[in-house]
Amino acid sequence: MPVTVYARGDEHPEELLKRFRKQVAKAGILSAVKRKRWYISKSELKRLKKKKAIRRLRRKLRKRMMMLKKKK
């Protein structure tokens, strides 16, 4: 997905670069490049996704428990 940024009138190059970086981050280009840097087999991807899901769930539960403790 190409990202293009055009200068707005009398815009400084720093501001233009800042807008470009924001668009690159929003498009997820850097994360895709990092992810595709090495080949990961499908079984490995599946294992990593499961591991991330477990981490997310634990974080969510930990946060919920903290909220319950604060209410008491």
CHARMM-style PDB file with segment names, atoms N, HN, CA, C and O in Angstrom:
ATOM      1  N   MET     1       0.843  -1.166   0.000  1.00  0.00      PROA
ATOM      2  CA  MET     1       0.000   0.000   0.000  1.00  0.00      PROA
ATOM      3  C   MET     1       0.900   1.244   0.000  1.00  0.00      PROA
ATOM      4  O   MET     1       1.527   1.532   1.019  1.00  0.00      PROA
ATOM      5  N   PRO     2       0.979   1.968  -1.081  1.00  0.00      PROA
ATOM      6  CA  PRO     2       1.844   3.145  -1.139  1.00  0.00      PROA
ATOM      7  C   PRO     2       1.280   4.297  -0.311  1.00  0.00      PROA
ATOM      8  O   PRO     2       0.069   4.497  -0.226  1.00  0.00      PROA
ATOM      9  N   VAL     3       2.194   5.038   0.291  1.00  0.00      PROA
ATOM     10  HN  VAL     3       3.178   4.875   0.221  1.00  0.00      PROA
ATOM     11  CA  VAL     3       1.815   6.196   1.092  1.00  0.00      PROA
ATOM     12  C   VAL     3       2.403   7.424   0.424  1.00  0.00      PROA
ATOM     13  O   VAL     3       3.609   7.490   0.190  1.00  0.00      PROA
ATOM     14  N   THR     4       1.555   8.397   0.114  1.00  0.00      PROA
ATOM     15  HN  THR     4       0.575   8.342   0.304  1.00  0.00      PROA
ATOM     16  CA  THR     4       2.032   9.640  -0.478  1.00  0.00      PROA
ATOM     17  C   THR     4       1.585  10.812   0.378  1.00  0.00      PROA
ATOM     18  O   THR     4       0.466  10.847   0.890  1.00  0.00      PROA
ATOM     19  N   VAL     5       2.490  11.769   0.519  1.00  0.00      PROA
ATOM     20  HN  VAL     5       3.399  11.741   0.104  1.00  0.00      PROA
ATOM     21  CA  VAL     5       2.206  12.960   1.299  1.00  0.00      PROA
ATOM     22  C   VAL     5       2.655  14.162   0.477  1.00  0.00      PROA
ATOM     23  O   VAL     5       3.787  14.211  -0.005  1.00  0.00      PROA
ATOM     24  N   TYR     6       1.763  15.119   0.326  1.00  0.00      PROA
ATOM     25  HN  TYR     6       0.843  15.079   0.717  1.00  0.00      PROA
ATOM     26  CA  TYR     6       2.087  16.329  -0.424  1.00  0.00      PROA
ATOM     27  C   TYR     6       2.197  17.506   0.532  1.00  0.00      PROA
ATOM     28  O   TYR     6       1.465  17.591   1.518  1.00  0.00      PROA
ATOM     29  N   ALA     7       3.118  18.410   0.231  1.00  0.00      PROA
ATOM     30  HN  ALA     7       3.713  18.341  -0.570  1.00  0.00      PROA
ATOM     31  CA  ALA     7       3.313  19.591   1.065  1.00  0.00      PROA
ATOM     32  C   ALA     7       2.101  20.509   0.955  1.00  0.00      PROA
ATOM     33  O   ALA     7       1.537  20.695  -0.123  1.00  0.00      PROA
ATOM     34  N   ARG     8       1.719  21.074   2.083  1.00  0.00      PROA
ATOM     35  HN  ARG     8       2.177  20.923   2.959  1.00  0.00      PROA
ATOM     36  CA  ARG     8       0.586  22.003   2.133  1.00  0.00      PROA
ATOM     37  C   ARG     8       1.118  23.437   2.180  1.00  0.00      PROA
ATOM     38  O   ARG     8       1.603  23.883   3.220  1.00  0.00      PROA
ATOM     39  N   GLY     9       1.032  24.132   1.101  1.00  0.00      PROA
ATOM     40  HN  GLY     9       0.638  23.769   0.257  1.00  0.00      PROA
ATOM     41  CA  GLY     9       1.422  25.538   1.055  1.00  0.00      PROA
ATOM     42  C   GLY     9       2.821  25.802   1.572  1.00  0.00      PROA
ATOM     43  O   GLY     9       3.810  25.386   0.969  1.00  0.00      PROA
ATOM     44  N   ASP    10       2.894  26.496   2.695  1.00  0.00      PROA
ATOM     45  HN  ASP    10       2.091  26.834   3.185  1.00  0.00      PROA
ATOM     46  CA  ASP    10       4.178  26.905   3.268  1.00  0.00      PROA
ATOM     47  C   ASP    10       4.583  25.988   4.430  1.00  0.00      PROA
ATOM     48  O   ASP    10       5.093  26.466   5.443  1.00  0.00      PROA
ATOM     49  N   GLU    11       4.358  24.678   4.289  1.00  0.00      PROA
ATOM     50  HN  GLU    11       3.943  24.290   3.466  1.00  0.00      PROA
ATOM     51  CA  GLU    11       4.617  23.709   5.357  1.00  0.00      PROA
ATOM     52  C   GLU    11       6.112  23.407   5.483  1.00  0.00      PROA
ATOM     53  O   GLU    11       6.818  23.279   4.483  1.00  0.00      PROA
ATOM     54  N   HSD    12       6.576  23.296   6.716  1.00  0.00      PROA
ATOM     55  HN  HSD    12       6.002  23.400   7.529  1.00  0.00      PROA
ATOM     56  CA  HSD    12       7.978  22.960   6.975  1.00  0.00      PROA
ATOM     57  C   HSD    12       8.214  21.483   6.667  1.00  0.00      PROA
ATOM     58  O   HSD    12       7.304  20.666   6.806  1.00  0.00      PROA
ATOM     59  N   PRO    13       9.438  21.139   6.247  1.00  0.00      PROA
ATOM     60  CA  PRO    13       9.754  19.728   5.954  1.00  0.00      PROA
ATOM     61  C   PRO    13       9.572  18.812   7.169  1.00  0.00      PROA
ATOM     62  O   PRO    13       9.213  17.645   7.013  1.00  0.00      PROA
ATOM     63  N   GLU    14       9.819  19.336   8.384  1.00  0.00      PROA
ATOM     64  HN  GLU    14      10.110  20.284   8.511  1.00  0.00      PROA
ATOM     65  CA  GLU    14       9.649  18.515   9.587  1.00  0.00      PROA
ATOM     66  C   GLU    14       8.184  18.096   9.765  1.00  0.00      PROA
ATOM     67  O   GLU    14       7.886  16.963  10.142  1.00  0.00      PROA
ATOM     68  N   GLU    15       7.285  19.037   9.484  1.00  0.00      PROA
ATOM     69  HN  GLU    15       7.527  19.957   9.178  1.00  0.00      PROA
ATOM     70  CA  GLU    15       5.860  18.729   9.603  1.00  0.00      PROA
ATOM     71  C   GLU    15       5.429  17.726   8.536  1.00  0.00      PROA
ATOM     72  O   GLU    15       4.613  16.841   8.794  1.00  0.00      PROA
ATOM     73  N   LEU    16       5.978  17.873   7.355  1.00  0.00      PROA
ATOM     74  HN  LEU    16       6.641  18.591   7.145  1.00  0.00      PROA
ATOM     75  CA  LEU    16       5.685  16.943   6.272  1.00  0.00      PROA
ATOM     76  C   LEU    16       6.160  15.539   6.632  1.00  0.00      PROA
ATOM     77  O   LEU    16       5.453  14.557   6.407  1.00  0.00      PROA
ATOM     78  N   LEU    17       7.359  15.456   7.192  1.00  0.00      PROA
ATOM     79  HN  LEU    17       7.934  16.253   7.375  1.00  0.00      PROA
ATOM     80  CA  LEU    17       7.912  14.169   7.610  1.00  0.00      PROA
ATOM     81  C   LEU    17       7.076  13.556   8.730  1.00  0.00      PROA
ATOM     82  O   LEU    17       6.866  12.344   8.761  1.00  0.00      PROA
ATOM     83  N   LYS    18       6.607  14.385   9.635  1.00  0.00      PROA
ATOM     84  HN  LYS    18       6.778  15.370   9.610  1.00  0.00      PROA
ATOM     85  CA  LYS    18       5.772  13.907  10.735  1.00  0.00      PROA
ATOM     86  C   LYS    18       4.470  13.306  10.208  1.00  0.00      PROA
ATOM     87  O   LYS    18       4.044  12.244  10.663  1.00  0.00      PROA
ATOM     88  N   ARG    19       3.837  13.987   9.246  1.00  0.00      PROA
ATOM     89  HN  ARG    19       4.183  14.850   8.877  1.00  0.00      PROA
ATOM     90  CA  ARG    19       2.607  13.454   8.640  1.00  0.00      PROA
ATOM     91  C   ARG    19       2.873  12.154   7.900  1.00  0.00      PROA
ATOM     92  O   ARG    19       2.061  11.231   7.943  1.00  0.00      PROA
ATOM     93  N   PHE    20       4.022  12.083   7.217  1.00  0.00      PROA
ATOM     94  HN  PHE    20       4.682  12.834   7.183  1.00  0.00      PROA
ATOM     95  CA  PHE    20       4.389  10.859   6.499  1.00  0.00      PROA
ATOM     96  C   PHE    20       4.557   9.695   7.472  1.00  0.00      PROA
ATOM     97  O   PHE    20       4.057   8.598   7.226  1.00  0.00      PROA
ATOM     98  N   ARG    21       5.258   9.935   8.569  1.00  0.00      PROA
ATOM     99  HN  ARG    21       5.665  10.826   8.769  1.00  0.00      PROA
ATOM    100  CA  ARG    21       5.463   8.873   9.567  1.00  0.00      PROA
ATOM    101  C   ARG    21       4.144   8.392  10.154  1.00  0.00      PROA
ATOM    102  O   ARG    21       3.959   7.197  10.384  1.00  0.00      PROA
ATOM    103  N   LYS    22       3.228   9.329  10.395  1.00  0.00      PROA
ATOM    104  HN  LYS    22       3.379  10.299  10.208  1.00  0.00      PROA
ATOM    105  CA  LYS    22       1.921   8.957  10.931  1.00  0.00      PROA
ATOM    106  C   LYS    22       1.167   8.062   9.951  1.00  0.00      PROA
ATOM    107  O   LYS    22       0.559   7.068  10.348  1.00  0.00      PROA
ATOM    108  N   GLN    23       1.211   8.422   8.674  1.00  0.00      PROA
ATOM    109  HN  GLN    23       1.704   9.230   8.352  1.00  0.00      PROA
ATOM    110  CA  GLN    23       0.504   7.624   7.670  1.00  0.00      PROA
ATOM    111  C   GLN    23       1.132   6.246   7.511  1.00  0.00      PROA
ATOM    112  O   GLN    23       0.421   5.258   7.328  1.00  0.00      PROA
ATOM    113  N   VAL    24       2.451   6.174   7.579  1.00  0.00      PROA
ATOM    114  HN  VAL    24       3.028   6.976   7.728  1.00  0.00      PROA
ATOM    115  CA  VAL    24       3.140   4.878   7.486  1.00  0.00      PROA
ATOM    116  C   VAL    24       2.742   4.005   8.675  1.00  0.00      PROA
ATOM    117  O   VAL    24       2.464   2.817   8.513  1.00  0.00      PROA
ATOM    118  N   ALA    25       2.715   4.599   9.873  1.00  0.00      PROA
ATOM    119  HN  ALA    25       2.941   5.564  10.005  1.00  0.00      PROA
ATOM    120  CA  ALA    25       2.327   3.844  11.062  1.00  0.00      PROA
ATOM    121  C   ALA    25       0.879   3.385  10.962  1.00  0.00      PROA
ATOM    122  O   ALA    25       0.564   2.245  11.304  1.00  0.00      PROA
ATOM    123  N   LYS    26       0.001   4.260  10.498  1.00  0.00      PROA
ATOM    124  HN  LYS    26       0.256   5.185  10.220  1.00  0.00      PROA
ATOM    125  CA  LYS    26      -1.420   3.929  10.377  1.00  0.00      PROA
ATOM    126  C   LYS    26      -1.652   2.814   9.358  1.00  0.00      PROA
ATOM    127  O   LYS    26      -2.519   1.961   9.548  1.00  0.00      PROA
ATOM    128  N   ALA    27      -0.875   2.830   8.279  1.00  0.00      PROA
ATOM    129  HN  ALA    27      -0.171   3.523   8.125  1.00  0.00      PROA
ATOM    130  CA  ALA    27      -1.012   1.805   7.244  1.00  0.00      PROA
ATOM    131  C   ALA    27      -0.428   0.461   7.685  1.00  0.00      PROA
ATOM    132  O   ALA    27      -0.724  -0.570   7.083  1.00  0.00      PROA
ATOM    133  N   GLY    28       0.406   0.469   8.740  1.00  0.00      PROA
ATOM    134  HN  GLY    28       0.647   1.307   9.229  1.00  0.00      PROA
ATOM    135  CA  GLY    28       0.997  -0.764   9.253  1.00  0.00      PROA
ATOM    136  C   GLY    28       2.115  -1.306   8.385  1.00  0.00      PROA
ATOM    137  O   GLY    28       2.374  -2.510   8.383  1.00  0.00      PROA
ATOM    138  N   ILE    29       2.775  -0.437   7.654  1.00  0.00      PROA
ATOM    139  HN  ILE    29       2.565   0.541   7.656  1.00  0.00      PROA
ATOM    140  CA  ILE    29       3.829  -0.867   6.736  1.00  0.00      PROA
ATOM    141  C   ILE    29       5.035  -1.403   7.491  1.00  0.00      PROA
ATOM    142  O   ILE    29       5.553  -2.467   7.148  1.00  0.00      PROA
ATOM    143  N   LEU    30       5.490  -0.690   8.507  1.00  0.00      PROA
ATOM    144  HN  LEU    30       5.070   0.173   8.786  1.00  0.00      PROA
ATOM    145  CA  LEU    30       6.672  -1.129   9.244  1.00  0.00      PROA
ATOM    146  C   LEU    30       6.439  -2.446   9.967  1.00  0.00      PROA
ATOM    147  O   LEU    30       7.316  -3.310   9.984  1.00  0.00      PROA
ATOM    148  N   SER    31       5.266  -2.606  10.562  1.00  0.00      PROA
ATOM    149  HN  SER    31       4.553  -1.905  10.549  1.00  0.00      PROA
ATOM    150  CA  SER    31       4.982  -3.857  11.256  1.00  0.00      PROA
ATOM    151  C   SER    31       4.918  -5.024  10.268  1.00  0.00      PROA
ATOM    152  O   SER    31       5.335  -6.136  10.593  1.00  0.00      PROA
ATOM    153  N   ALA    32       4.400  -4.775   9.071  1.00  0.00      PROA
ATOM    154  HN  ALA    32       4.061  -3.872   8.807  1.00  0.00      PROA
ATOM    155  CA  ALA    32       4.351  -5.830   8.054  1.00  0.00      PROA
ATOM    156  C   ALA    32       5.751  -6.210   7.596  1.00  0.00      PROA
ATOM    157  O   ALA    32       6.042  -7.388   7.390  1.00  0.00      PROA
ATOM    158  N   VAL    33       6.612  -5.223   7.439  1.00  0.00      PROA
ATOM    159  HN  VAL    33       6.376  -4.266   7.607  1.00  0.00      PROA
ATOM    160  CA  VAL    33       7.986  -5.498   7.026  1.00  0.00      PROA
ATOM    161  C   VAL    33       8.706  -6.298   8.098  1.00  0.00      PROA
ATOM    162  O   VAL    33       9.406  -7.262   7.788  1.00  0.00      PROA
ATOM    163  N   LYS    34       8.541  -5.905   9.357  1.00  0.00      PROA
ATOM    164  HN  LYS    34       7.972  -5.122   9.608  1.00  0.00      PROA
ATOM    165  CA  LYS    34       9.180  -6.636  10.453  1.00  0.00      PROA
ATOM    166  C   LYS    34       8.659  -8.066  10.529  1.00  0.00      PROA
ATOM    167  O   LYS    34       9.418  -9.004  10.772  1.00  0.00      PROA
ATOM    168  N   ARG    35       7.347  -8.220  10.316  1.00  0.00      PROA
ATOM    169  HN  ARG    35       6.730  -7.458  10.118  1.00  0.00      PROA
ATOM    170  CA  ARG    35       6.738  -9.548  10.400  1.00  0.00      PROA
ATOM    171  C   ARG    35       7.216 -10.456   9.272  1.00  0.00      PROA
ATOM    172  O   ARG    35       7.383 -11.660   9.466  1.00  0.00      PROA
ATOM    173  N   LYS    36       7.437  -9.874   8.089  1.00  0.00      PROA
ATOM    174  HN  LYS    36       7.301  -8.896   7.931  1.00  0.00      PROA
ATOM    175  CA  LYS    36       7.813 -10.683   6.933  1.00  0.00      PROA
ATOM    176  C   LYS    36       9.329 -10.782   6.740  1.00  0.00      PROA
ATOM    177  O   LYS    36       9.800 -11.301   5.728  1.00  0.00      PROA
ATOM    178  N   ARG    37      10.074 -10.288   7.705  1.00  0.00      PROA
ATOM    179  HN  ARG    37       9.691  -9.866   8.527  1.00  0.00      PROA
ATOM    180  CA  ARG    37      11.531 -10.300   7.585  1.00  0.00      PROA
ATOM    181  C   ARG    37      12.076 -11.732   7.543  1.00  0.00      PROA
ATOM    182  O   ARG    37      13.026 -12.019   6.814  1.00  0.00      PROA
ATOM    183  N   TRP    38      11.470 -12.623   8.326  1.00  0.00      PROA
ATOM    184  HN  TRP    38      10.698 -12.391   8.918  1.00  0.00      PROA
ATOM    185  CA  TRP    38      11.856 -14.026   8.333  1.00  0.00      PROA
ATOM    186  C   TRP    38      10.635 -14.883   8.056  1.00  0.00      PROA
ATOM    187  O   TRP    38       9.510 -14.500   8.378  1.00  0.00      PROA
ATOM    188  N   TYR    39      10.859 -16.030   7.465  1.00  0.00      PROA
ATOM    189  HN  TYR    39      11.773 -16.341   7.203  1.00  0.00      PROA
ATOM    190  CA  TYR    39       9.765 -16.948   7.179  1.00  0.00      PROA
ATOM    191  C   TYR    39       9.345 -17.638   8.471  1.00  0.00      PROA
ATOM    192  O   TYR    39      10.187 -18.126   9.225  1.00  0.00      PROA
ATOM    193  N   ILE    40       8.049 -17.674   8.719  1.00  0.00      PROA
ATOM    194  HN  ILE    40       7.365 -17.278   8.107  1.00  0.00      PROA
ATOM    195  CA  ILE    40       7.498 -18.380   9.873  1.00  0.00      PROA
ATOM    196  C   ILE    40       6.458 -19.354   9.340  1.00  0.00      PROA
ATOM    197  O   ILE    40       5.534 -18.968   8.624  1.00  0.00      PROA
ATOM    198  N   SER    41       6.622 -20.615   9.697  1.00  0.00      PROA
ATOM    199  HN  SER    41       7.373 -20.928  10.278  1.00  0.00      PROA
ATOM    200  CA  SER    41       5.698 -21.633   9.206  1.00  0.00      PROA
ATOM    201  C   SER    41       4.299 -21.412   9.774  1.00  0.00      PROA
ATOM    202  O   SER    41       4.118 -20.699  10.761  1.00  0.00      PROA
ATOM    203  N   LYS    42       3.323 -22.034   9.134  1.00  0.00      PROA
ATOM    204  HN  LYS    42       3.471 -22.614   8.332  1.00  0.00      PROA
ATOM    205  CA  LYS    42       1.932 -21.866   9.558  1.00  0.00      PROA
ATOM    206  C   LYS    42       1.707 -22.399  10.964  1.00  0.00      PROA
ATOM    207  O   LYS    42       0.960 -21.804  11.742  1.00  0.00      PROA
ATOM    208  N   SER    43       2.338 -23.502  11.293  1.00  0.00      PROA
ATOM    209  HN  SER    43       2.944 -23.986  10.662  1.00  0.00      PROA
ATOM    210  CA  SER    43       2.167 -24.068  12.633  1.00  0.00      PROA
ATOM    211  C   SER    43       2.782 -23.143  13.685  1.00  0.00      PROA
ATOM    212  O   SER    43       2.243 -22.992  14.781  1.00  0.00      PROA
ATOM    213  N   GLU    44       3.900 -22.534  13.346  1.00  0.00      PROA
ATOM    214  HN  GLU    44       4.338 -22.656  12.456  1.00  0.00      PROA
ATOM    215  CA  GLU    44       4.536 -21.591  14.266  1.00  0.00      PROA
ATOM    216  C   GLU    44       3.660 -20.345  14.451  1.00  0.00      PROA
ATOM    217  O   GLU    44       3.521 -19.843  15.566  1.00  0.00      PROA
ATOM    218  N   LEU    45       3.068 -19.847  13.354  1.00  0.00      PROA
ATOM    219  HN  LEU    45       3.180 -20.255  12.448  1.00  0.00      PROA
ATOM    220  CA  LEU    45       2.159 -18.709  13.436  1.00  0.00      PROA
ATOM    221  C   LEU    45       0.966 -19.024  14.327  1.00  0.00      PROA
ATOM    222  O   LEU    45       0.547 -18.200  15.141  1.00  0.00      PROA
ATOM    223  N   LYS    46       0.432 -20.216  14.163  1.00  0.00      PROA
ATOM    224  HN  LYS    46       0.772 -20.884  13.502  1.00  0.00      PROA
ATOM    225  CA  LYS    46      -0.709 -20.649  14.954  1.00  0.00      PROA
ATOM    226  C   LYS    46      -0.342 -20.682  16.440  1.00  0.00      PROA
ATOM    227  O   LYS    46      -1.112 -20.239  17.292  1.00  0.00      PROA
ATOM    228  N   ARG    47       0.838 -21.210  16.734  1.00  0.00      PROA
ATOM    229  HN  ARG    47       1.464 -21.570  16.042  1.00  0.00      PROA
ATOM    230  CA  ARG    47       1.306 -21.299  18.116  1.00  0.00      PROA
ATOM    231  C   ARG    47       1.502 -19.908  18.708  1.00  0.00      PROA
ATOM    232  O   ARG    47       1.136 -19.669  19.859  1.00  0.00      PROA
ATOM    233  N   LEU    48       2.079 -18.982  17.927  1.00  0.00      PROA
ATOM    234  HN  LEU    48       2.376 -19.177  16.992  1.00  0.00      PROA
ATOM    235  CA  LEU    48       2.305 -17.621  18.399  1.00  0.00      PROA
ATOM    236  C   LEU    48       0.991 -16.878  18.629  1.00  0.00      PROA
ATOM    237  O   LEU    48       0.857 -16.140  19.605  1.00  0.00      PROA
ATOM    238  N   LYS    49       0.025 -17.072  17.736  1.00  0.00      PROA
ATOM    239  HN  LYS    49       0.134 -17.672  16.943  1.00  0.00      PROA
ATOM    240  CA  LYS    49      -1.280 -16.426  17.906  1.00  0.00      PROA
ATOM    241  C   LYS    49      -1.970 -16.916  19.178  1.00  0.00      PROA
ATOM    242  O   LYS    49      -2.580 -16.136  19.909  1.00  0.00      PROA
ATOM    243  N   LYS    50      -1.861 -18.216  19.426  1.00  0.00      PROA
ATOM    244  HN  LYS    50      -1.365 -18.849  18.831  1.00  0.00      PROA
ATOM    245  CA  LYS    50      -2.461 -18.786  20.628  1.00  0.00      PROA
ATOM    246  C   LYS    50      -1.795 -18.213  21.882  1.00  0.00      PROA
ATOM    247  O   LYS    50      -2.468 -17.889  22.861  1.00  0.00      PROA
ATOM    248  N   LYS    51      -0.485 -18.094  21.838  1.00  0.00      PROA
ATOM    249  HN  LYS    51       0.061 -18.357  21.043  1.00  0.00      PROA
ATOM    250  CA  LYS    51       0.275 -17.552  22.958  1.00  0.00      PROA
ATOM    251  C   LYS    51      -0.112 -16.093  23.226  1.00  0.00      PROA
ATOM    252  O   LYS    51      -0.263 -15.688  24.378  1.00  0.00      PROA
ATOM    253  N   LYS    52      -0.273 -15.303  22.146  1.00  0.00      PROA
ATOM    254  HN  LYS    52      -0.151 -15.632  21.210  1.00  0.00      PROA
ATOM    255  CA  LYS    52      -0.682 -13.904  22.288  1.00  0.00      PROA
ATOM    256  C   LYS    52      -2.090 -13.797  22.854  1.00  0.00      PROA
ATOM    257  O   LYS    52      -2.367 -12.929  23.682  1.00  0.00      PROA
ATOM    258  N   ALA    53      -2.980 -14.679  22.408  1.00  0.00      PROA
ATOM    259  HN  ALA    53      -2.755 -15.384  21.736  1.00  0.00      PROA
ATOM    260  CA  ALA    53      -4.353 -14.659  22.891  1.00  0.00      PROA
ATOM    261  C   ALA    53      -4.403 -14.963  24.387  1.00  0.00      PROA
ATOM    262  O   ALA    53      -5.170 -14.342  25.123  1.00  0.00      PROA
ATOM    263  N   ILE    54      -3.601 -15.902  24.829  1.00  0.00      PROA
ATOM    264  HN  ILE    54      -2.978 -16.407  24.232  1.00  0.00      PROA
ATOM    265  CA  ILE    54      -3.542 -16.245  26.250  1.00  0.00      PROA
ATOM    266  C   ILE    54      -3.019 -15.059  27.057  1.00  0.00      PROA
ATOM    267  O   ILE    54      -3.539 -14.755  28.130  1.00  0.00      PROA
ATOM    268  N   ARG    55      -1.990 -14.393  26.536  1.00  0.00      PROA
ATOM    269  HN  ARG    55      -1.568 -14.640  25.664  1.00  0.00      PROA
ATOM    270  CA  ARG    55      -1.447 -13.210  27.215  1.00  0.00      PROA
ATOM    271  C   ARG    55      -2.495 -12.112  27.331  1.00  0.00      PROA
ATOM    272  O   ARG    55      -2.649 -11.498  28.387  1.00  0.00      PROA
ATOM    273  N   ARG    56      -3.223 -11.866  26.227  1.00  0.00      PROA
ATOM    274  HN  ARG    56      -3.099 -12.365  25.369  1.00  0.00      PROA
ATOM    275  CA  ARG    56      -4.274 -10.850  26.229  1.00  0.00      PROA
ATOM    276  C   ARG    56      -5.338 -11.170  27.276  1.00  0.00      PROA
ATOM    277  O   ARG    56      -5.773 -10.296  28.024  1.00  0.00      PROA
ATOM    278  N   LEU    57      -5.750 -12.437  27.316  1.00  0.00      PROA
ATOM    279  HN  LEU    57      -5.397 -13.148  26.707  1.00  0.00      PROA
ATOM    280  CA  LEU    57      -6.774 -12.870  28.262  1.00  0.00      PROA
ATOM    281  C   LEU    57      -6.301 -12.694  29.690  1.00  0.00      PROA
ATOM    282  O   LEU    57      -7.052 -12.206  30.535  1.00  0.00      PROA
ATOM    283  N   ARG    58      -5.063 -13.086  29.974  1.00  0.00      PROA
ATOM    284  HN  ARG    58      -4.453 -13.482  29.288  1.00  0.00      PROA
ATOM    285  CA  ARG    58      -4.521 -12.930  31.330  1.00  0.00      PROA
ATOM    286  C   ARG    58      -4.466 -11.465  31.734  1.00  0.00      PROA
ATOM    287  O   ARG    58      -4.800 -11.114  32.865  1.00  0.00      PROA
ATOM    288  N   ARG    59      -4.039 -10.603  30.799  1.00  0.00      PROA
ATOM    289  HN  ARG    59      -3.768 -10.889  29.880  1.00  0.00      PROA
ATOM    290  CA  ARG    59      -3.978  -9.164  31.080  1.00  0.00      PROA
ATOM    291  C   ARG    59      -5.374  -8.621  31.389  1.00  0.00      PROA
ATOM    292  O   ARG    59      -5.563  -7.833  32.316  1.00  0.00      PROA
ATOM    293  N   LYS    60      -6.344  -9.063  30.588  1.00  0.00      PROA
ATOM    294  HN  LYS    60      -6.191  -9.704  29.835  1.00  0.00      PROA
ATOM    295  CA  LYS    60      -7.727  -8.618  30.761  1.00  0.00      PROA
ATOM    296  C   LYS    60      -8.262  -9.070  32.121  1.00  0.00      PROA
ATOM    297  O   LYS    60      -8.911  -8.299  32.829  1.00  0.00      PROA
ATOM    298  N   LEU    61      -7.985 -10.317  32.477  1.00  0.00      PROA
ATOM    299  HN  LEU    61      -7.458 -10.944  31.902  1.00  0.00      PROA
ATOM    300  CA  LEU    61      -8.443 -10.843  33.767  1.00  0.00      PROA
ATOM    301  C   LEU    61      -7.759 -10.125  34.926  1.00  0.00      PROA
ATOM    302  O   LEU    61      -8.394  -9.823  35.936  1.00  0.00      PROA
ATOM    303  N   ARG    62      -6.468  -9.853  34.779  1.00  0.00      PROA
ATOM    304  HN  ARG    62      -5.952 -10.098  33.958  1.00  0.00      PROA
ATOM    305  CA  ARG    62      -5.720  -9.158  35.824  1.00  0.00      PROA
ATOM    306  C   ARG    62      -6.300  -7.756  36.033  1.00  0.00      PROA
ATOM    307  O   ARG    62      -6.448  -7.294  37.164  1.00  0.00      PROA
ATOM    308  N   LYS    63      -6.623  -7.096  34.931  1.00  0.00      PROA
ATOM    309  HN  LYS    63      -6.503  -7.471  34.012  1.00  0.00      PROA
ATOM    310  CA  LYS    63      -7.201  -5.762  35.003  1.00  0.00      PROA
ATOM    311  C   LYS    63      -8.574  -5.808  35.675  1.00  0.00      PROA
ATOM    312  O   LYS    63      -8.902  -4.942  36.486  1.00  0.00      PROA
ATOM    313  N   ARG    64      -9.367  -6.812  35.337  1.00  0.00      PROA
ATOM    314  HN  ARG    64      -9.100  -7.515  34.678  1.00  0.00      PROA
ATOM    315  CA  ARG    64     -10.695  -6.969  35.921  1.00  0.00      PROA
ATOM    316  C   ARG    64     -10.596  -7.228  37.429  1.00  0.00      PROA
ATOM    317  O   ARG    64     -11.393  -6.702  38.206  1.00  0.00      PROA
ATOM    318  N   MET    65      -9.618  -8.040  37.837  1.00  0.00      PROA
ATOM    319  HN  MET    65      -8.971  -8.468  37.206  1.00  0.00      PROA
ATOM    320  CA  MET    65      -9.433  -8.324  39.248  1.00  0.00      PROA
ATOM    321  C   MET    65      -9.022  -7.063  40.011  1.00  0.00      PROA
ATOM    322  O   MET    65      -9.458  -6.846  41.141  1.00  0.00      PROA
ATOM    323  N   MET    66      -8.187  -6.237  39.390  1.00  0.00      PROA
ATOM    324  HN  MET    66      -7.833  -6.412  38.472  1.00  0.00      PROA
ATOM    325  CA  MET    66      -7.774  -4.985  40.026  1.00  0.00      PROA
ATOM    326  C   MET    66      -8.973  -4.069  40.230  1.00  0.00      PROA
ATOM    327  O   MET    66      -9.089  -3.417  41.267  1.00  0.00      PROA
ATOM    328  N   MET    67      -9.857  -4.020  39.250  1.00  0.00      PROA
ATOM    329  HN  MET    67      -9.762  -4.550  38.407  1.00  0.00      PROA
ATOM    330  CA  MET    67     -11.050  -3.190  39.355  1.00  0.00      PROA
ATOM    331  C   MET    67     -11.950  -3.685  40.486  1.00  0.00      PROA
ATOM    332  O   MET    67     -12.524  -2.877  41.216  1.00  0.00      PROA
ATOM    333  N   LEU    68     -12.078  -4.998  40.636  1.00  0.00      PROA
ATOM    334  HN  LEU    68     -11.612  -5.655  40.042  1.00  0.00      PROA
ATOM    335  CA  LEU    68     -12.904  -5.561  41.698  1.00  0.00      PROA
ATOM    336  C   LEU    68     -12.319  -5.260  43.072  1.00  0.00      PROA
ATOM    337  O   LEU    68     -13.058  -4.978  44.016  1.00  0.00      PROA
ATOM    338  N   LYS    69     -10.991  -5.321  43.187  1.00  0.00      PROA
ATOM    339  HN  LYS    69     -10.392  -5.551  42.420  1.00  0.00      PROA
ATOM    340  CA  LYS    69     -10.339  -5.032  44.466  1.00  0.00      PROA
ATOM    341  C   LYS    69     -10.517  -3.573  44.849  1.00  0.00      PROA
ATOM    342  O   LYS    69     -10.660  -3.256  46.030  1.00  0.00      PROA
ATOM    343  N   LYS    70     -10.509  -2.683  43.866  1.00  0.00      PROA
ATOM    344  HN  LYS    70     -10.393  -2.941  42.907  1.00  0.00      PROA
ATOM    345  CA  LYS    70     -10.674  -1.251  44.150  1.00  0.00      PROA
ATOM    346  C   LYS    70     -12.078  -0.943  44.646  1.00  0.00      PROA
ATOM    347  O   LYS    70     -12.261  -0.036  45.458  1.00  0.00      PROA
ATOM    348  N   LYS    71     -13.076  -1.688  44.167  1.00  0.00      PROA
ATOM    349  HN  LYS    71     -12.927  -2.424  43.507  1.00  0.00      PROA
ATOM    350  CA  LYS    71     -14.460  -1.436  44.542  1.00  0.00      PROA
ATOM    351  C   LYS    71     -14.721  -1.801  45.990  1.00  0.00      PROA
ATOM    352  O   LYS    71     -15.611  -1.226  46.618  1.00  0.00      PROA
ATOM    353  N   LYS    72     -13.964  -2.746  46.536  1.00  0.00      PROA
ATOM    354  HN  LYS    72     -13.241  -3.212  46.026  1.00  0.00      PROA
ATOM    355  CA  LYS    72     -14.198  -3.201  47.923  1.00  0.00      PROA
ATOM    356  C   LYS    72     -13.774  -2.200  48.939  1.00  0.00      PROA
ATOM    357  OT1 LYS    72     -13.909  -2.443  50.139  1.00  0.00      PROA
TER     358      LYS     72
END
